[in-house]
Protein backbone atom coordinates (compact mmCIF):
# COMPACT_ATOMS: atom_id res chain seq x y z
CA UNK A 1 0.00 0.00 0.00
CA UNK A 2 1.12 3.55 -0.69
CA UNK A 3 2.23 5.11 2.59
CA UNK A 4 1.34 8.66 1.49
CA UNK A 5 -2.13 7.54 0.43
CA UNK A 6 -2.65 5.69 3.72
CA UNK A 7 -1.74 8.80 5.71
CA UNK A 8 -3.65 11.44 3.75
CA UNK A 9 -5.53 9.75 0.87
CA UNK A 10 -3.29 11.79 -1.46
CA UNK A 11 -0.25 10.71 -3.43
CA UNK A 12 2.07 12.92 -5.49
CA UNK A 13 2.53 10.10 -8.04
CA UNK A 14 -1.18 9.61 -8.64
CA UNK A 15 -1.87 6.90 -11.23
CA UNK A 16 1.89 6.46 -11.81
CA UNK A 17 2.42 5.27 -8.23
CA UNK A 18 3.84 1.74 -7.93
CA UNK A 19 1.78 1.02 -4.81
CA UNK A 20 -1.92 0.34 -4.29
CA UNK A 21 -4.26 3.17 -3.32
CA UNK A 22 -6.83 1.21 -1.35
CA UNK A 23 -7.76 -2.45 -1.02
CA UNK A 24 -9.46 -2.53 -4.42
CA UNK A 25 -6.08 -2.01 -6.14
CA UNK A 26 -4.33 -4.84 -4.26
CA UNK A 27 -3.30 -7.87 -6.32
CA UNK A 28 -2.53 -11.38 -5.09
CA UNK A 29 1.18 -12.00 -4.58
CA UNK A 30 3.05 -14.30 -6.90
CA UNK A 31 4.78 -17.11 -5.07
CA UNK A 32 8.44 -17.39 -6.05
CA UNK A 33 9.47 -20.48 -7.96
CA UNK A 34 11.92 -22.37 -5.80
CA UNK A 35 14.64 -24.72 -6.91
CA UNK A 36 12.96 -27.81 -5.49
CA UNK A 37 16.17 -29.84 -5.61
CA UNK A 38 17.91 -27.67 -3.00
CA UNK A 39 14.97 -26.06 -1.14
CA UNK A 40 15.31 -26.68 2.62
CA UNK A 41 18.09 -29.27 2.24
CA UNK A 42 20.56 -27.61 4.64
CA UNK A 43 20.21 -26.26 8.16
CA UNK A 44 19.87 -22.51 8.59
CA UNK A 45 23.13 -21.26 10.15
CA UNK A 46 21.46 -18.30 11.86
CA UNK A 47 18.67 -20.38 13.37
CA UNK A 48 20.88 -23.23 14.52
CA UNK A 49 23.44 -20.95 16.20
CA UNK A 50 21.17 -18.29 17.69
CA UNK A 51 17.67 -19.78 17.62
CA UNK A 52 16.49 -16.77 15.59
CA UNK A 53 16.28 -16.24 11.83
CA UNK A 54 15.36 -12.85 10.33
CA UNK A 55 13.60 -14.61 7.43
CA UNK A 56 11.29 -16.73 9.59
CA UNK A 57 9.00 -18.96 7.52
CA UNK A 58 10.38 -17.38 4.30
CA UNK A 59 13.84 -18.83 4.97
CA UNK A 60 15.15 -21.19 2.29
CA UNK A 61 16.94 -23.34 4.89
CA UNK A 62 15.73 -25.82 7.49
CA UNK A 63 14.70 -24.60 10.94
CA UNK A 64 14.81 -27.62 13.25
CA UNK A 65 12.09 -28.32 15.78
CA UNK A 66 12.62 -25.93 18.74
CA UNK A 67 12.43 -28.88 21.16
CA UNK A 68 15.58 -30.34 19.62
CA UNK A 69 17.33 -27.05 18.78
CA UNK A 70 19.66 -27.35 21.78
CA UNK A 71 21.45 -30.19 20.00
CA UNK A 72 22.03 -28.11 16.88
CA UNK A 73 23.18 -25.05 18.83
CA UNK A 74 25.56 -27.19 20.87
CA UNK A 75 26.95 -28.78 17.71
CA UNK A 76 27.39 -25.41 16.00
CA UNK A 77 29.07 -23.86 19.03
CA UNK A 78 31.46 -26.78 19.42
CA UNK A 79 32.38 -26.53 15.70
CA UNK A 80 33.08 -22.83 16.16
CA UNK A 81 35.46 -23.36 19.08
CA UNK A 82 37.18 -26.37 17.53
CA UNK A 83 38.35 -24.40 14.46
C-alpha positions as CSV (number, residue, x, y, z in Angstrom):
1,X,0.0,0.0,0.0
2,X,1.1,3.5,-0.7
3,X,2.2,5.1,2.6
4,X,1.3,8.7,1.5
5,X,-2.1,7.5,0.4
6,X,-2.7,5.7,3.7
7,X,-1.7,8.8,5.7
8,X,-3.7,11.4,3.8
9,X,-5.5,9.7,0.9
10,X,-3.3,11.8,-1.5
11,X,-0.2,10.7,-3.4
12,X,2.1,12.9,-5.5
13,X,2.5,10.1,-8.0
14,X,-1.2,9.6,-8.6
15,X,-1.9,6.9,-11.2
16,X,1.9,6.5,-11.8
17,X,2.4,5.3,-8.2
18,X,3.8,1.7,-7.9
19,X,1.8,1.0,-4.8
20,X,-1.9,0.3,-4.3
21,X,-4.3,3.2,-3.3
22,X,-6.8,1.2,-1.3
23,X,-7.8,-2.5,-1.0
24,X,-9.5,-2.5,-4.4
25,X,-6.1,-2.0,-6.1
26,X,-4.3,-4.8,-4.3
27,X,-3.3,-7.9,-6.3
28,X,-2.5,-11.4,-5.1
29,X,1.2,-12.0,-4.6
30,X,3.1,-14.3,-6.9
31,X,4.8,-17.1,-5.1
32,X,8.4,-17.4,-6.1
33,X,9.5,-20.5,-8.0
34,X,11.9,-22.4,-5.8
35,X,14.6,-24.7,-6.9
36,X,13.0,-27.8,-5.5
37,X,16.2,-29.8,-5.6
38,X,17.9,-27.7,-3.0
39,X,15.0,-26.1,-1.1
40,X,15.3,-26.7,2.6
41,X,18.1,-29.3,2.2
42,X,20.6,-27.6,4.6
43,X,20.2,-26.3,8.2
44,X,19.9,-22.5,8.6
45,X,23.1,-21.3,10.2
46,X,21.5,-18.3,11.9
47,X,18.7,-20.4,13.4
48,X,20.9,-23.2,14.5
49,X,23.4,-20.9,16.2
50,X,21.2,-18.3,17.7
51,X,17.7,-19.8,17.6
52,X,16.5,-16.8,15.6
53,X,16.3,-16.2,11.8
54,X,15.4,-12.9,10.3
55,X,13.6,-14.6,7.4
56,X,11.3,-16.7,9.6
57,X,9.0,-19.0,7.5
58,X,10.4,-17.4,4.3
59,X,13.8,-18.8,5.0
60,X,15.2,-21.2,2.3
61,X,16.9,-23.3,4.9
62,X,15.7,-25.8,7.5
63,X,14.7,-24.6,10.9
64,X,14.8,-27.6,13.2
65,X,12.1,-28.3,15.8
66,X,12.6,-25.9,18.7
67,X,12.4,-28.9,21.2
68,X,15.6,-30.3,19.6
69,X,17.3,-27.0,18.8
70,X,19.7,-27.3,21.8
71,X,21.5,-30.2,20.0
72,X,22.0,-28.1,16.9
73,X,23.2,-25.1,18.8
74,X,25.6,-27.2,20.9
75,X,26.9,-28.8,17.7
76,X,27.4,-25.4,16.0
77,X,29.1,-23.9,19.0
78,X,31.5,-26.8,19.4
79,X,32.4,-26.5,15.7
80,X,33.1,-22.8,16.2
81,X,35.5,-23.4,19.1
82,X,37.2,-26.4,17.5
83,X,38.3,-24.4,14.5
